[in-house]
Amino acid sequence: MNVKARSGFSNLMRFAVVGVAGTSAHYALLLSLVEVAGVAYLWAAGAGFLLGALVNYVLSRMFVFASDRPHVDALPRFLLVALSGLLLTVMLMAGLVDLLGVHYLLAQVLTTVLLLFWHYLGNALWTFGQQPRPDA
């Protein structure tokens, strides 16, 4: 498997930049669903998160990790990391909004920043990380 050798910091910065596209898709859907369609913020946050995850998978695979791990291996791993992030998103959003009274948009920004590190590590170490060699 080919994963371009870059420093961890360089990849984290690339991951953050790629994340802007996924986050933009996430927030656009979140705002549209809440403000235009009247969908409850938790459902809207979940839907936005899933759209952002798809955008991030494609861009991370190509531009951050330059991975040639087969989609059949990488995509389920990516989705499990994303699902864990979705669960953390819902828990953090509910805690910040319902328990602490934080506005849903500020809560989403805080949640996004916290989960940047979670997603990067999960994807760098597991989703797109080095596969053991068959002869090892």
Summary of the structure (lengths in Angstrom):
residues: 136
radius of gyration: 15.9
end to end distance: 14.2
largest distance: 56.0
contacts: 400
relative contact order: 0.16
helix: 78%
strand: 0%
